[in-house]
Each structure stands twice: as C-alpha cells, then as structure tokens.
C-alpha cells in the first residue's frame, strides 16, 4: 500500500524543519515540502537541499511573486484596507495564496493532508485552515503545535534544537535574533521574544540592526525625492513615466521607501483568537502605494461612493486579517470595490522625506474637481448659486431646531 502523502508549508526554519522529520516519523508518511517564493529574497537559498536532507520526498519552491502582487496585494489596496488604523496586512494577505497553492499541489500529488507550523495561539493557523476549508474541504489539516504529543515532546526551543541535532537536521538557531520574523513582497514583521514587552523601544539606536527593509528616518537622506505613480482603475501601472507590472511596482516602491525610512509601524493589535499581541512592521512600498492611491481617489471618486466604501474598510480589513479571503462576503465586497475604482485613473506625485509620504500633486483625465466651481472668485459656469445655500442650510437645520425646542420644554 502506498504511503500517505502530506504537503507541508515549509520555511526551512527550526520549527518546520523539526515538523518535517516528526511528521515523517509519526505518520509514516511521504512529506512533500512546499515553499512559496513571495519575496523572501535570500531566505530561500539552500531550501531545497535542506528539505531533502531533512527527509522530504519532493520539494516545491514556486515563484508566486507576480500572482501575489497582482491578485492579492493590489485588490486589497484598492479596498483601502488598513487593520485597526495601522496595519497594512502584509502577513495576512500572503496566507490565502500559500493555502491556494498547497491545495493545488496536494491534488496534483494525490496527497490526503496538508500540514503547517503555525502555533495554536496565532492567527496564521486560522488563515491557512480557512483557506483550505474553502478550496478543498476534503483535505485533512495537521497542525502539530495543537497536538498534545508534539507539545509534550517539544516544550521549548532547546528540545527542538536537540531533536534537530540528533536527527542530523541542518538548522541554525541562535540568540542573535531574539524575535521571530516573516518577510514577503509587501512587508517584514517582527514579533515575540524581546518585543513581547510593549515598553521596549524597537526603534531606538541600539536596535537599528533589527530592521531589514528601511533605514531609520533620522538616517534617511536630507534631500527629499519625488515620485510619480500612474493609476488606471485603482491599480498602479507605472512609476515616473515607466509602465510596470504589479511586481515591478512593489519592488521599486520598496526600494524607494526603504531608502527614505518610510513604512515603520509599531502596534499592539487584536488577534482573531482573542488575545492582544505586539507587532513591529516594515512596509515601505505599501505605505507609499496606500497614500498615493488615497490621493488619487480624492480627485476622482464620488463622495457617496467613497463614504460607502470607507464604511466597509474595517469590515474588509478584518475579513483579510481573520483569514476569510475566499469567503463569499469578501468576494461580494471586492465586487463593490472594483465598481468603485472605475474612474480612479490619473497621476499622483508624492514627496518622500525622512519617513513621510507627502502629497505633491495629483491630476486625472476624469477628475471630479472643477476649479471654476470651487473657486472663491466669480463662477464663470454659474453651476453654483450661493443664494441656494440659504435653503440648503435651513432644511438641514430643521431637526436641530426641533430637538432644541424639545430640550427647552423638558427643562
């Protein structure tokens, strides 16, 4: 009888390396390691060899960067998603793509289960498993960190390191980075370890080496840099006059934003599972794109459409954060977002300076701004009669006058 096949989301770090060997041993299964290239850069070096040496029967390292930018990052930015007013959802938006590809590999390989190294306290376990439930509910999901026998064997990192040494697993685990990181095309996150103390200042001069994508704002160039972003229907399609694909846009904006110390966020957020956690994020390119897109909308989007879309931002952001990317409510909201973006076309100019993205100009062939109407001078179009404002104000004040009278009578 053929062995069971399990597709494992594999990063090559201590946890997933130990999990790979543990799964093979305890399930007597064939383990197919899968790594999504979503912009981790040099973190991918040597992963295939490492996975095979650890016991994987097959290794997939798939370049999903363009799909990530085109089908996940850009639609999310069209929606103006911002979780709890600060987080641009860099980790959250990557998980549904990873889940989608794992399902595809599982079906192609005839696997009956997928496995991941997310802990039982975090958001990622929910995101991975909701994605699989939506796309392939027939697949079993194995989450070792939620299994009592796994936690009993590995109560801490020391036991995992010892297991790796005993099984000849090539891992590097040191105290040089007393926190965990997650990197992709949109951002890099830092959490746990020394960052679990919310009073700890992650941005002070002693911790400069922690940051990867950005220089400290105080160390950024003293001269500002101007960038022009071209939009078509809410999608950024070019920078500084050069047409670009979504991946190219993100890579260039990351470079520009990183150089000027843009996109650092330090926050305490509310996890879906119920606890608060402290996260530090670098999102240089995303911060520029978010600001420029909003500026483009200010010129081209109808007021009531913007109010409607903005009222849904908290809901949309929570949907992404909580792992419901493939759920019908996200798809329904995305259809509304797509409709709202039809005229979000034109060019935005921003100034990058010492951690800031400053508006420096906007223009559009479908602009809703008419200087002849908005002018404080004489209106040559006669589109707005200032005398009409008297009745407008009087009608809007009616309920206030009635309420005031009721209050006075009550006294």
C-alpha positions in Angstrom: 0.0 0.0 0.0 1.3 3.4 -0.9 2.3 5.7 1.9 0.1 8.7 2.8 1.3 11.9 1.3 1.3 15.2 3.3 2.1 18.6 1.9 3.9 20.7 4.4 4.2 24.5 4.3 8.0 24.7 4.8 10.2 27.7 5.6 13.4 25.9 6.4 13.5 27.3 9.9 13.8 25.4 13.1 10.1 24.7 13.6 9.2 23.5 10.1 12.4 21.5 9.8 11.6 19.6 13.0 8.0 19.2 12.0 9.0 17.7 8.6 11.1 15.0 10.3 8.5 14.5 13.1 5.6 14.0 10.6 7.5 11.5 8.6 8.4 9.5 11.7 5.0 9.7 13.4 2.7 9.4 10.4 4.9 7.0 8.4 4.1 9.4 5.5 5.7 10.8 2.5 6.3 14.5 3.1 6.2 16.9 0.2 7.7 20.3 1.2 6.3 23.4 -0.3 7.8 26.9 -0.1 6.1 29.9 -1.7 8.5 32.4 -3.1 6.6 35.6 -2.2 9.6 37.9 -1.9 11.7 36.4 1.0 14.9 37.1 -1.0 18.0 35.3 0.4 15.9 33.4 2.9 15.2 30.9 0.1 18.8 30.0 -0.5 19.6 26.3 0.0 16.0 25.4 1.0 15.5 22.6 -1.5 18.7 20.8 -0.4 17.8 21.3 3.3 14.3 19.9 2.9 15.6 16.8 1.1 18.3 16.2 3.7 15.6 16.5 6.4 13.5 13.8 4.8 11.2 15.4 2.2 10.5 13.1 -0.7 9.8 16.1 -3.0 10.2 19.9 -2.8 8.3 22.7 -4.5 9.7 26.2 -4.4 7.3 28.2 -6.5 7.7 31.8 -7.6 4.4 33.3 -6.7 5.5 36.9 -6.5 3.7 38.3 -9.6 0.5 36.5 -8.6 0.9 37.8 -5.1 1.2 41.4 -6.2 -1.5 41.2 -9.0 -4.2 39.1 -7.4 -3.8 39.7 -3.7 -1.9 42.9 -2.8 -3.4 45.2 -5.5 -7.1 44.2 -5.0 -6.6 44.7 -1.2 -5.1 48.1 -1.7 -8.0 49.1 -4.0 -10.2 48.5 -1.0 -8.1 50.8 1.2 -7.6 48.0 3.7 -6.0 49.1 7.0 -6.4 46.9 10.1 -7.0 48.8 13.3 -5.9 52.0 11.6 -2.2 51.0 11.2 -1.5 47.5 9.8 -1.3 47.1 6.1 -1.9 43.3 6.4 1.4 42.2 5.0 1.4 38.7 6.6 -2.4 38.3 6.5 -2.7 38.7 2.7 0.0 36.2 2.0 -1.6 33.3 3.7 -4.5 32.7 1.3 -2.1 32.5 -1.6 0.0 29.9 0.2 -3.1 27.9 1.1 -4.3 28.0 -2.5 -1.0 26.7 -3.9 -0.8 24.0 -1.2 -4.2 22.7 -2.3 -3.1 22.7 -5.9 0.0 20.7 -5.0 -2.0 18.3 -2.8 -4.4 17.5 -5.6 -1.6 17.1 -8.2 0.4 14.8 -5.9 -2.6 12.8 -4.6 -2.0 13.9 -1.0 -4.7 13.5 1.6 -3.5 16.1 4.1 -1.7 19.4 4.4 0.4 20.5 7.4 1.7 23.8 8.7 3.9 25.1 11.5 1.6 27.8 12.8 1.2 27.8 16.6 -2.1 27.3 18.4 -2.1 30.9 19.7 -1.6 32.8 16.4 -3.7 34.0 13.5 -1.9 32.0 10.8 -3.4 28.7 11.8 -6.8 30.2 11.2 -5.9 31.8 7.9 -4.3 28.6 6.4 -7.1 26.3 7.5 -10.0 28.6 6.5 -8.4 28.8 3.0 -8.1 25.0 2.8 -11.7 24.6 4.0 -12.9 27.0 1.3 -10.9 25.4 -1.5 -10.6 21.7 -0.6 -12.6 20.7 2.4 -11.8 17.0 1.7 -8.2 17.5 2.8 -7.1 16.8 6.4 -5.2 19.5 8.1 -2.4 18.6 10.5 -1.3 21.3 12.9 1.5 19.8 15.1 1.6 22.6 17.6 -2.0 21.8 18.5 -1.2 18.2 19.2 -0.5 17.3 22.8 2.1 14.7 21.9 4.0 17.2 19.9 4.0 19.8 22.6 4.9 17.3 25.2 8.0 16.3 23.2 8.9 19.9 22.4 8.0 22.2 25.4 10.7 24.7 24.3 13.3 25.6 21.7 16.1 23.7 23.5 14.3 20.4 22.9 13.7 21.2 19.2 17.4 22.1 18.8 18.4 18.8 20.5 16.0 16.8 18.2 17.4 18.5 15.2 21.0 17.6 16.2 20.0 14.0 16.9 18.3 13.6 13.5 21.0 15.5 11.6 18.7 18.3 10.6 20.6 21.3 9.4 19.2 24.3 11.2 20.6 27.5 12.6 19.0 28.6 15.8 20.8 31.3 17.8 20.1 34.0 20.3 21.3 36.7 17.9 17.8 37.5 16.9 15.6 37.2 20.0 12.3 37.6 18.0 10.6 36.0 15.0 10.2 37.4 11.5 8.1 36.9 8.5 9.0 38.5 5.2 7.4 38.9 1.8 7.0 41.3 -1.1 4.7 43.6 0.9 6.4 43.8 4.3 8.5 42.2 7.0 7.1 41.6 10.5 8.8 41.2 13.9 7.2 39.7 16.9 7.7 37.7 20.1 10.8 37.4 22.2 12.1 40.8 23.4 9.2 42.5 21.5 6.6 41.0 23.9 7.3 43.9 26.2 5.3 46.8 24.8 7.5 49.3 26.6 10.6 48.1 24.7 11.6 50.7 22.1 12.2 48.7 18.9 13.2 51.9 17.1 16.0 53.2 19.3 19.5 53.5 18.1 20.6 50.3 19.8 18.2 48.2 17.8 18.9 49.6 14.3 20.2 46.2 13.1 16.8 44.6 13.6 15.2 46.4 10.7 15.8 45.0 7.2 13.9 47.0 4.6 14.2 50.6 5.9 16.8 52.9 7.2 15.9 54.8 10.4 14.0 58.0 9.4 16.7 60.1 11.1 19.3 58.5 8.9 17.4 59.0 5.7 18.7 61.4 3.0 18.4 65.1 3.9 17.1 65.8 0.4 13.5 64.8 -0.5 12.8 62.6 -3.5 9.7 63.0 -5.8 7.9 60.0 -7.3 5.0 59.9 -9.7 2.6 57.0 -9.6 0.3 56.4 -12.5 -3.1 54.7 -11.8 -5.7 53.0 -14.0 -8.9 52.0 -12.4 -7.3 52.0 -9.0 -4.3 49.9 -10.0 -0.8 51.4 -10.1 0.5 50.7 -13.6 3.6 52.8 -13.7 6.2 54.9 -11.9 7.9 58.1 -13.1 6.6 57.6 -16.6 7.6 54.0 -17.0 4.9 51.3 -17.4 5.3 48.4 -14.9 3.7 45.2 -13.9 2.5 44.9 -10.2 5.6 43.0 -9.1 7.9 45.7 -10.6 5.8 48.4 -8.9 6.2 46.8 -5.5 9.9 46.1 -5.8 10.6 49.7 -6.9 8.4 51.3 -4.2 10.1 49.1 -1.6 13.5 50.3 -2.7 12.4 54.0 -2.7 10.5 53.7 0.6 13.3 51.9 2.3 15.8 54.5 1.3 13.8 57.2 3.0 12.8 55.3 6.1 9.1 55.0 5.2 6.7 52.4 6.5 7.7 51.5 10.0 4.8 50.6 12.4 4.9 49.5 16.0 1.5 48.5 17.3 -0.4 46.3 19.8 -3.1 44.6 17.8 -6.1 42.3 18.5 -5.6 38.8 17.2 -8.6 36.9 15.9 -8.1 34.2 18.6 -8.8 36.7 21.3 -5.5 38.0 22.7 -3.6 41.2 22.1 -0.1 41.0 20.6 2.6 43.4 19.8 4.0 43.6 16.2 6.6 45.7 14.5 6.3 46.1 10.7 8.2 47.5 7.8 6.0 48.2 4.8 7.9 50.8 2.7 6.4 50.3 -0.7 2.9 49.6 0.6 2.9 52.8 2.6 3.7 54.8 -0.5 1.1 53.0 -2.6 -1.6 53.4 0.1 -1.0 57.1 0.4 -0.9 57.7 -3.4 -4.0 55.6 -4.0 -6.0 57.5 -1.4 -4.8 60.8 -3.0 -5.9 59.6 -6.5 -9.3 58.7 -5.1 -9.8 62.1 -3.6 -9.8 63.6 -7.0 -11.8 61.0 -8.9 -14.2 59.2 -6.6 -17.7 60.3 -6.0 -18.3 61.4 -2.4 -21.1 59.0 -1.6 -19.3 56.1 -3.2 -16.2 56.9 -1.1 -18.3 57.2 2.1 -19.8 53.8 1.4 -16.5 52.1 0.6 -14.8 53.7 3.6 -17.6 52.5 5.9 -16.6 49.0 4.8 -12.9 49.3 5.3 -12.9 48.0 8.9 -15.1 45.0 7.9 -12.9 44.3 4.8 -9.7 44.6 6.8 -11.0 42.2 9.5 -12.0 39.7 6.8 -8.5 39.7 5.4 -6.8 39.7 8.9 -9.0 36.8 10.1 -8.4 34.6 7.0 -11.7 34.8 5.1 -10.2 35.8 1.8 -12.0 33.1 -0.1 -15.3 33.6 1.8 -18.4 34.9 -0.1 -18.5 38.1 1.9 -15.0 39.1 0.8 -15.9 38.3 -2.8 -19.0 40.4 -2.6 -17.2 43.3 -1.1 -14.5 43.0 -3.7 -17.1 43.4 -6.4 -18.2 46.7 -4.8 -14.6 47.8 -4.6 -14.0 47.0 -8.2 -17.0 49.1 -9.2 -15.8 52.0 -7.0 -12.5 52.1 -8.8 -13.6 52.5 -12.4 -12.6 56.2 -12.5 -9.6 56.1 -10.2 -7.3 56.9 -13.0 -4.6 59.5 -13.3 -1.2 60.5 -11.8 -0.2 61.2 -8.3 3.1 62.9 -7.3 4.4 62.4 -3.8 7.5 63.6 -1.9 9.4 61.1 0.2 11.3 62.6 3.1 12.5 61.2 6.4 9.8 58.6 7.0 7.0 60.7 5.4 4.9 60.4 2.2 3.9 64.0 1.4 1.3 64.9 -1.2 2.8 66.9 -4.0 0.3 66.9 -6.8 -2.5 65.0 -8.5 -4.1 65.1 -11.9 -6.6 63.0 -13.9 -8.4 63.0 -17.2 -11.6 62.0 -15.3 -11.2 64.5 -12.4 -14.3 65.4 -10.5 -12.7 68.6 -9.2 -13.7 71.7 -11.2 -11.7 74.8 -10.2 -14.3 77.0 -11.9 -17.0 75.7 -9.4 -14.7 75.5 -6.4 -13.1 78.9 -6.9 -13.7 81.7 -4.3 -13.8 84.1 -7.2 -16.7 84.7 -9.6 -18.0 81.4 -11.0 -18.0 81.7 -14.8 -20.1 78.5 -15.2 -22.9 79.7 -12.9 -23.2 76.0 -11.8 -23.4 77.0 -8.1 -25.7 79.8 -6.9 -24.5 80.8 -3.4 -28.1 82.0 -2.6 -29.2 78.4 -2.8 -27.2 77.6 0.3 -29.7 79.5 2.5 -32.5 77.0 1.9 -30.0 74.1 2.0 -28.8 75.1 5.5 -32.3 75.9 6.7 -33.6 72.4 5.7 -30.7 70.7 7.3 -31.1 72.7 10.5 -34.8 71.8 10.9 -34.2 68.7 13.0 -31.7 70.6 15.2 -34.2 73.4 15.8 -36.9 70.9 16.7 -34.7 69.0 19.0 -33.5 72.2 20.7 -37.2 73.2 21.3 -37.9 69.8 22.8 -35.0 70.1 25.2 -36.1 73.6 26.3 -39.6 72.4 27.0 -38.3 69.5 29.1 -36.5 71.9 31.3 
